[in-house]
């Protein structure tokens, strides 16, 4: 174990001493534990790679549709509404 000198804010030192007394521990052990926690936390905050769900290919998906084309998206969004109005127009023509 090595000795070193560090500069610590007065209030932070007072809080650490109070915690050490409350837990019946040495100031040294409180500071070591706090530093260990900080270093572990820094490792734990490395960003996780993002994964997106992949569609399995069964069901209503249409791989032939280009969803980057706004016209295709508009057709998909309004298909039911358009069909409804076409049915109404057909009923009125009779």
C-alpha positions in Angstrom: 0.0 0.0 0.0 1.2 3.4 -0.9 0.8 6.8 0.9 -0.1 9.9 -1.1 -1.4 13.3 -0.5 -4.6 14.5 -2.2 -6.5 17.8 -1.9 -10.2 17.3 -1.1 -12.9 19.9 -0.7 -13.5 20.6 3.0 -17.2 19.8 3.0 -16.6 16.6 1.1 -13.9 15.5 3.6 -16.2 16.3 6.5 -19.0 14.2 4.9 -16.6 11.3 4.3 -15.4 11.5 7.9 -19.0 11.5 9.1 -19.9 8.5 7.0 -16.8 6.6 8.2 -17.7 7.3 11.8 -21.3 6.3 11.2 -20.2 3.0 9.7 -17.4 2.4 12.2 -14.9 2.4 9.4 -11.7 4.2 8.6 -11.7 7.3 6.4 -9.2 5.5 4.2 -11.6 2.6 3.6 -14.5 4.9 2.8 -12.4 6.8 0.2 -11.1 3.6 -1.3 -14.6 2.1 -1.7 -15.9 5.4 -3.2 -13.0 5.4 -5.7 -13.6 1.7 -6.6 -17.3 2.4 -7.2 -16.5 5.3 -9.4 -14.1 3.3 -11.5 -16.5 0.4 -11.8 -19.2 2.7 -12.8 -17.1 4.2 -15.6 -16.5 0.8 -17.0 -20.2 -0.1 -16.8 -21.2 3.0 -18.8 -19.6 2.0 -22.0 -22.3 2.1 -24.6 -23.9 -1.2 -25.5 -24.2 -1.9 -29.2 -27.7 -1.2 -30.5 -29.5 -4.1 -32.0 -32.7 -3.9 -34.0 -35.3 -6.6 -34.3 -35.2 -8.4 -37.6 -38.5 -9.4 -39.2 -38.6 -13.2 -39.7 -40.5 -13.0 -43.0 -43.8 -14.6 -42.0 -47.1 -12.6 -42.0 -48.2 -9.4 -43.7 -44.7 -8.0 -44.4 -44.1 -7.1 -48.0 -40.4 -7.2 -48.9 -41.2 -5.8 -52.4 -42.2 -2.4 -50.9 -39.7 0.4 -50.8 -40.5 2.1 -47.5 -38.0 4.9 -48.4 -40.4 6.0 -51.1 -42.9 8.6 -49.7 -45.4 7.7 -52.4 -45.4 4.0 -51.4 -45.8 5.1 -47.7 -48.7 7.3 -48.6 -50.4 4.5 -50.5 -50.0 2.2 -47.5 -51.3 4.7 -45.0 -54.4 5.6 -47.0 -55.2 2.2 -48.6 -58.1 1.4 -46.3 -59.5 4.9 -46.5 -59.3 4.9 -50.3 -61.0 1.5 -50.5 -63.8 2.8 -48.2 -64.5 5.8 -50.4 -64.3 3.7 -53.6 -66.9 1.3 -52.1 -69.1 4.3 -51.2 -68.8 5.7 -54.6 -69.7 2.4 -56.1 -72.8 2.1 -53.9 -74.0 5.6 -55.0 -73.6 4.7 -58.7 -76.1 1.9 -58.4 
